[in-house]
Each structure stands twice: as structure tokens, then as C-alpha cells.
């Protein structure tokens, strides 16, 4: 990639990083006072809220993982190793980087798992 392309990748990654931070911060905020799970007349309401909060925990974990990937891709830009696989050192396919600029593993290594 040439310098303008790398600058565009950095811009996109920084935008994603900011958006992820905003979402994670919003999810981590304490609930409003009096909005706790209550089991009054309709137990289903409390169950629905409990399930929603459990779902948010899963989503939050996924967002944190995405945030870590974006941070690593930005580190690689700074190091001058962006576009090279963290595991095998081979180039990451250009199509993969265009589709997911936060990719730090080539397709073969990503299939193996982290």
C-alpha cells in the first residue's frame, strides 16, 4: 500500500476505535436509579430485562475484542508491519484488508484460530 492508502486505513481504524469506545462506554454506564430488575406483578418484565443485560455482556465482550483488533492494526501501522500476518509474517490478502482493515492475520492463520 502507498502512503495515501495507509493514511486512509488509519483514518478508518481511528473512526472505528472511537465508535467502539463510545459504544463500550455507553454499555458500561451504571443504570439509572430505580431502573433495576424488579419482579412486581409481571415476572416476565424482570426476566426480559435480565436476558437483555446478559445479551449486552456478550455484545460487550465482542466489542472489546473488536477494539483490541483495531488497536493492534493501528500498532502495526506505526511499526510499519501493517498488511503482514502477525502469526506467519506473510502478506495479508489486499481484498481481506479492504473488507476488514483491522485484520492482523492472513486467512489461513485466522482459520487456525488465535
C-alpha positions as CSV (number, residue, x, y, z in Angstrom):
1,X,0.0,0.0,0.0
2,X,1.2,3.5,-0.7
3,X,1.2,6.4,1.8
4,X,-2.3,7.8,0.8
5,X,-3.9,4.3,1.1
6,X,-2.2,3.8,4.5
7,X,-3.4,7.2,5.7
8,X,-7.0,6.3,4.7
9,X,-6.7,3.0,6.5
10,X,-5.5,4.8,9.6
11,X,-8.4,7.2,9.4
12,X,-10.9,4.4,9.1
13,X,-9.3,2.5,12.0
14,X,-9.4,5.6,14.2
15,X,-13.0,6.2,13.4
16,X,-13.8,2.5,14.3
17,X,-11.8,2.8,17.5
18,X,-13.8,5.9,18.5
19,X,-17.1,4.3,17.7
20,X,-16.3,1.2,19.6
21,X,-15.1,3.2,22.6
22,X,-18.3,5.2,22.6
23,X,-20.4,2.0,22.5
24,X,-18.5,0.2,25.2
25,X,-18.6,3.3,27.4
26,X,-22.3,3.6,27.0
27,X,-22.8,-0.1,27.8
28,X,-20.6,0.2,30.9
29,X,-22.6,3.2,32.3
30,X,-24.5,2.4,35.5
31,X,-28.2,2.0,35.1
32,X,-30.4,4.9,36.1
33,X,-31.5,4.8,39.7
34,X,-34.7,2.9,40.1
35,X,-34.3,1.0,36.8
36,X,-33.2,-2.2,38.5
37,X,-34.7,-5.5,37.8
38,X,-37.9,-5.8,39.6
39,X,-40.3,-8.7,39.9
40,X,-43.6,-7.0,40.7
41,X,-46.9,-8.1,39.3
42,X,-45.4,-9.2,35.9
43,X,-42.4,-11.5,36.4
44,X,-41.9,-11.6,32.7
45,X,-40.7,-8.0,32.7
46,X,-37.9,-8.7,35.0
47,X,-36.9,-11.8,33.0
48,X,-36.8,-9.8,29.8
49,X,-34.6,-7.2,31.5
50,X,-32.3,-10.0,32.8
51,X,-32.0,-11.6,29.4
52,X,-31.3,-8.1,27.8
53,X,-28.5,-7.5,30.3
54,X,-26.9,-10.9,29.7
55,X,-27.1,-10.3,26.0
56,X,-25.3,-6.9,26.5
57,X,-22.5,-8.7,28.4
58,X,-21.9,-10.9,25.3
59,X,-22.1,-8.0,22.9
60,X,-19.7,-6.0,25.2
61,X,-17.1,-8.9,25.0
62,X,-17.4,-8.9,21.3
63,X,-16.9,-5.1,21.1
64,X,-13.9,-5.3,23.3
65,X,-12.4,-8.0,21.1
66,X,-13.0,-5.7,18.0
67,X,-11.5,-2.8,19.9
68,X,-8.3,-4.9,20.6
69,X,-8.1,-5.9,16.9
70,X,-8.4,-2.2,15.8
71,X,-5.7,-1.2,18.4
72,X,-3.4,-3.9,17.1
73,X,-3.9,-2.8,13.5
74,X,-3.0,0.7,14.5
75,X,0.1,-0.5,16.2
76,X,1.1,-2.3,13.1
77,X,0.7,0.9,11.1
78,X,3.0,2.6,13.5
79,X,5.5,-0.3,13.3
80,X,5.4,-0.4,9.5
81,X,4.2,-4.0,9.5
82,X,0.6,-3.4,8.5
83,X,-0.5,-5.9,6.0
84,X,1.7,-8.7,7.3
85,X,0.3,-11.6,9.3
86,X,1.0,-11.5,13.0
87,X,1.4,-15.3,13.0
88,X,3.2,-16.3,9.9
89,X,4.6,-13.0,8.6
90,X,3.2,-13.5,5.1
91,X,1.2,-10.7,3.4
92,X,-2.5,-10.5,4.2
93,X,-4.6,-10.5,1.0
94,X,-5.5,-7.0,-0.2
95,X,-9.2,-7.9,-0.5
96,X,-9.2,-9.0,3.2
97,X,-7.6,-5.7,4.3
98,X,-10.1,-3.7,2.2
99,X,-13.0,-5.7,3.7
100,X,-11.7,-5.7,7.2
101,X,-8.8,-3.2,7.7
102,X,-8.4,-4.4,11.3
103,X,-7.2,-7.8,10.1
104,X,-3.8,-8.8,11.5
105,X,-3.9,-12.4,10.5
106,X,-4.0,-13.9,6.9
107,X,-6.9,-16.1,6.1
108,X,-5.0,-19.3,6.6
109,X,-3.9,-18.3,10.1
110,X,-7.3,-16.8,11.0
111,X,-8.8,-20.2,10.2
112,X,-6.4,-21.8,12.7
113,X,-7.7,-19.5,15.5
114,X,-5.7,-17.2,17.7
